[in-house]
Amino acid sequence: MHLIAYLHIALTTRLTELRRDGERGDSPVPTAVIIAGLVTVAMAVTALALTKANSWMNAIPDGGSKP
């Protein structure tokens, strides 16, 4: 019974300390969402550049090599 009372008091004390500390920084969730959005945009830009480069390279004539 003493262990349960000790754990209850320790948990209550820790929760009180956490509530008192108002500035604990930003949550990692918004940061992860921003990073995922930036990665998505970077992949889209890369795919667009690759598509444009391939179409530009395919438009170049061969030059007709002579045997």
C-alpha positions in Angstrom: 0.0 0.0 0.0 2.9 2.3 0.7 4.2 1.9 -2.9 0.8 2.9 -4.4 0.7 6.0 -2.1 4.2 6.9 -3.0 3.5 6.5 -6.8 0.4 8.6 -6.4 2.2 11.4 -4.6 5.1 11.3 -7.1 2.8 11.5 -10.1 0.7 14.3 -8.6 3.8 16.3 -7.8 5.2 15.8 -11.3 1.9 16.8 -13.0 1.8 19.9 -10.8 5.3 20.9 -11.8 4.5 20.4 -15.5 1.3 22.5 -15.2 3.3 25.3 -13.5 5.9 25.5 -16.3 4.0 27.4 -18.9 6.7 27.7 -21.6 7.9 24.3 -22.6 8.6 24.9 -26.3 6.7 23.9 -29.4 5.2 20.5 -30.1 7.1 18.3 -32.6 3.9 17.7 -34.6 3.7 21.1 -36.4 7.4 20.9 -37.2 6.9 17.4 -38.7 4.0 18.6 -40.7 6.0 21.6 -42.1 8.9 19.3 -43.0 6.6 16.9 -44.7 5.1 19.7 -46.7 8.5 21.0 -47.7 9.6 17.6 -48.8 6.4 17.2 -50.9 7.0 20.6 -52.6 10.6 19.7 -53.3 9.6 16.4 -54.8 7.1 18.1 -57.1 9.6 20.7 -58.2 12.2 18.0 -58.9 9.7 16.0 -60.9 8.7 19.0 -62.9 12.3 19.9 -63.7 13.1 16.4 -64.7 10.1 16.3 -67.0 11.0 19.6 -68.6 14.7 18.5 -69.0 13.7 15.2 -70.6 11.3 16.8 -73.1 14.0 19.4 -74.0 16.6 16.7 -74.5 14.2 14.7 -76.7 13.5 17.7 -78.9 17.2 18.0 -79.9 17.7 16.5 -83.4 20.1 13.6 -83.8 22.3 15.2 -86.4 22.2 12.2 -88.7 25.5 10.4 -88.1 27.0 9.1 -91.4 28.2 5.4 -91.6 
